[in-house]
Amino acid sequence: MLVLLIWVIPNPAAAGAAVGNAFQAMIIFFRSIGTAASALIVL
């Protein structure tokens, strides 16, 4: 956590981009799982 703070404070733009990318990846991941699950339910 401390390392993360040391990295975020001098470079907020890169940290924001990294967090945004992580959220986007998670959303895509869960959406693909949801699509697969709904396809299985339909079958």
Sine and cosine of phi, psi and omega as CSV:
sin_phi,cos_phi,sin_psi,cos_psi,sin_omega,cos_omega
0.00,0.00,-0.71,0.71,0.00,-1.00
-0.90,0.44,-0.66,0.75,0.03,-1.00
-0.87,0.49,-0.65,0.76,0.01,-1.00
-0.88,0.47,-0.69,0.72,0.01,-1.00
-0.89,0.45,-0.68,0.74,0.00,-1.00
-0.88,0.47,-0.56,0.83,-0.02,-1.00
-0.98,0.18,-0.58,0.81,-0.08,-1.00
-0.96,0.29,-0.69,0.73,-0.13,-0.99
-0.86,0.52,-0.73,0.69,0.01,-1.00
-0.97,0.25,-0.30,0.95,-0.11,-0.99
-0.67,-0.75,0.92,0.38,-0.08,-1.00
-0.92,0.40,-0.54,0.84,-0.04,-1.00
-0.91,0.42,-0.72,0.70,0.01,-1.00
-0.91,0.41,-0.63,0.78,0.02,-1.00
-0.90,0.44,-0.69,0.72,0.03,-1.00
-0.88,0.48,-0.67,0.75,0.02,-1.00
-0.90,0.43,-0.66,0.75,-0.01,-1.00
-0.90,0.44,-0.69,0.72,0.02,-1.00
-0.90,0.43,-0.68,0.73,0.03,-1.00
-0.87,0.50,-0.69,0.72,0.02,-1.00
-0.90,0.44,-0.64,0.77,0.00,-1.00
-0.90,0.44,-0.70,0.71,0.01,-1.00
-0.90,0.45,-0.67,0.74,-0.01,-1.00
-0.89,0.46,-0.68,0.73,0.01,-1.00
-0.89,0.45,-0.66,0.75,0.02,-1.00
-0.90,0.44,-0.68,0.73,-0.01,-1.00
-0.89,0.46,-0.71,0.70,0.01,-1.00
-0.88,0.47,-0.67,0.74,-0.01,-1.00
-0.88,0.48,-0.77,0.64,-0.02,-1.00
-0.92,0.40,-0.59,0.81,0.00,-1.00
-0.91,0.42,-0.66,0.75,0.01,-1.00
-0.92,0.40,-0.62,0.79,0.06,-1.00
-0.90,0.43,-0.69,0.73,0.01,-1.00
-0.88,0.47,-0.66,0.75,0.02,-1.00
-0.90,0.44,-0.70,0.71,0.01,-1.00
-0.89,0.45,-0.68,0.73,-0.02,-1.00
-0.90,0.44,-0.70,0.71,-0.02,-1.00
-0.92,0.39,-0.57,0.82,0.06,-1.00
-0.91,0.42,-0.66,0.75,0.03,-1.00
-0.91,0.42,-0.64,0.77,0.00,-1.00
-0.90,0.43,-0.67,0.74,0.00,-1.00
-0.90,0.44,-0.67,0.74,0.02,-1.00
-0.92,0.39,0.00,0.00,0.00,0.00
